[in-house]
Amino acid sequence: MRQYFRQISFVLVIKLIAITSLYYCFFSKEHRFKITPQRISEQLIGSHQTWN
């Protein structure tokens, strides 16, 4: 019983390390877009429209 608990906890720790490292590789602050009010308005309204 104790051996199974050790194996399961080892696998869970490895999976947690893998998920955390993937998060830092793909979703860290360096990979996020800079959000500005101008960018939001361009996305909502559309930058290709003209107001005539």
ABEGO torsion letter per residue (X at the ends): XAAAAAAAAAAAAAAAAAAAAAAAAAABAAABBBBBAAAAAAAAAEAABBBX
